[in-house]
């Protein structure tokens, strides 16, 4: 809990929240949140029939994830601009479908 000197208001920082609160806080879908819980079960706590998400545990989990340099993206095949000015096959097919739809 912290005190804001400008307004005199007390700001309370949540320690945990519902699944919906965690989805909004971290910008993930429900499926991704449950995937995180499966990988790191300490993220979720039960209080009666309510599932609470421990934000400190989620933050620790996120901090333990590899960086981009350590785990490069596997979706290089979907890049629009490949070396030498080429376009990937996936993008070329999507552009062709879009052009056909515009003409037909």
N, C-alpha and C positions, 0 to 999 in steps of 0.2 A: 504494500500500500504506500502511495506517495502523496505528498501534499503540494498542491499548486498554489504558489504564493500570490500570483496575479489575481486569481478569482477567489481564493480561499477554499476552493473545492477539493474534496478528497477523491483521488483517482484510485480505483481498486483494480488491480491487474488479476484477471482470472487465472487460476491455477489449472482448472480443468473445465470441460464443457461437454455438451452433447455431441453426438455424431454430426448433426447438422451444423452446430457451431464450429466444429473442427473443419468441416468441409469449406465453410465460408472463410475461416481464418487462414487456411493454407491453400485455398484455391484448387482443391482436388475434388474429384467425383467420389461418390460413395464406394464404388468398386475399388478405386485406388486406395482409399482409406482402409478398407478391409484387407486389401493386399498388404498394406503396411503393417496392420495388426497381425496378420498371419506370419510375416517375417520377424516381427518384434512384438510378441504378446504382452510385454509390459506396458505398451501404449494404452491398452484398454483396461478399465477397472469396472467392476459391477457393483452397483448400489441398489439392492433389491432387484427390480425389473428394468433398471436404467443402465445403459452403457455410458460410462464417462470416459472421455479421452484426456489423458494426462499430457498437457501441452509441453511440459519439460521433457518428457520421454520422446515426444514427437520431434522436438528440437534436437535432442541427442541423436535420434535416428537420422534426421536430415543431415546433421553435421558429420555423421559417419559415412554418408554416401560418397562415392568417388567423384572427383572433379571431371570436367570435360576432357582435360588432358589425360587423366588416368583411364577414363572409359569413353573413348570417342564414340560418336553417333554411329549406329549401325545402318542408318537410312541414307547413306551416301548415294545409293542408286536413284533416289528420288530428287536429287539436286537438280535445279533448273539449268544452271550453267556449269557444265563439265569443262575440264581443261580443253584448250584449243577452240573455245567458242561453241562446242557441241551442246546439244540438248539431250537429256536422258530419254530412254525409250518410253518410260512411264509418262513423262511430261509431253512428249511428242504425240502419244496416243490420246492423251486427254485433250490436247489442242485440236487434234483431228476430229474427235467426237464433238467438241464444241463448235468447230467450223461446220460440220455436217448438220448439226442441230440448227444453226443459224440460217443455213441455206434451205433446209427442208422443213 
